[in-house]
C-alpha cells in the first residue's frame, strides 16, 4: 500500500470513528442568592458576632465578589464595612473561607 493511499485510509477512518464536537453554549446559567436570603445570612452572622462580644460589620457577596448586603453594628468602627466587604471578596475570589486562607498562609510561612 503506498503512502498516499494509507493517509487517505487513515483520514477516512479517523473521520468515521470521531464523534461530533458541539460548540460551547452561548449562555451559562448559575444559581444566585436572593436578596432576602443574603440579608438573612448577614443578620445571622452579625448576631453571632454580637453573642461573642464583637462589634463588627458583616458582608455577603455573590459568587463574583459583588456585595449583596453589608450590615454594621452600631458601635463598630467606621472602617469595618470596607474590611468586611474586602474579606468577603477575598473568600469569593479564592473560593475558600478566609480562615482556610489564613491557615494556608501560616503553613507556607512555616515551610520557608
N, C-alpha and C positions, 0 to 999 in steps of 0.2 A: 504494500500500500504506500503510495507516495505521500509526501508531507502535506501537499495541498489538500488532498482528499481526506487525510487524517484530521487536519484542522477543521474542515467543514463538518466532518462527522462529530468531532468533539464539541464544536459550537452548537450544532443541532441538538445533540444530546443534552447539553447544558441548558438550552432554552426549553426543552421538553420537561426536564425534571425540576426546573426552578419554579418557585411559587411567585405569584404576582406580588409586588410590593405596593402597598397603598400609601398614598400621600398622607402626611400628618393632617389631623383635623385642624381646621382654621380657628375653631373656638375651643376653649378649655372651660371646664366648669369646676367649681370648688365650693365648699361649704364656708359660710361666714357666720360669725356670731351676730345675733340680733342685738340692737341697742339695749333692749330690756335685759337680756342675759348678760351683756357686758357690764351694765350698771349693777346687776345683782352680784356678779363676781367681785366688782370693785368694792361694793358695800361690805361683802363678807370679808374681804381682805383687810379693809380698814377697821372693821370691828375686831378682827383677830389682833391687829396691831394695838388697838386700844386696850384689849384684855391683857396683853402682855406689857402694857405700860409705855408703849411707844407713841409719840406724837409724830405722825408720818403722813405722807401723801402716797397714794397708790395710783397706778395707771394700768389700763387694759388696752392692748394694741391688737390689731388684726395680724394675719399671717405675714403681711408685708411690712409690719412695724409701724403702721399708721395708727395714731392714738384714737381710740374709740371713747374712752372715759378717763377722766382724771378726777380723783377726789382728794381733798386735803383736809386734814383735821384742823380744827380752829386754832390750835396752838402750835402747829407745825411751822417750821421756818419758811421764809419766802423762797428759798432755793429748792425745797422738796418736790414741787411739781415737776420741775425740769429734771431733777435727779431720777424721779420715779419713771418719767417717760423715757429717759435715756437708758435706764436699766431694762425696762420692758422692751425697748427697741433692740438692745443687745441680745436679749434672750430670744427674741423672734428671729433676728437675722442669723444667729448661730444655731437656731433650732435646739436650744438646750437651756436649762434653767441657769440663772446666774450663780446659783450655789455650785452647780457642776462646773461651770466655767472657772469659778474661784478655786475649786479643788484641783482642776487641771493646771491652773497657773501655779499653785503652790507645789504640785508634784513636779512640774517642769523646772521650777526653780531649784528644787531639791536634787534633781537629776544632773544639774550642772556641777 
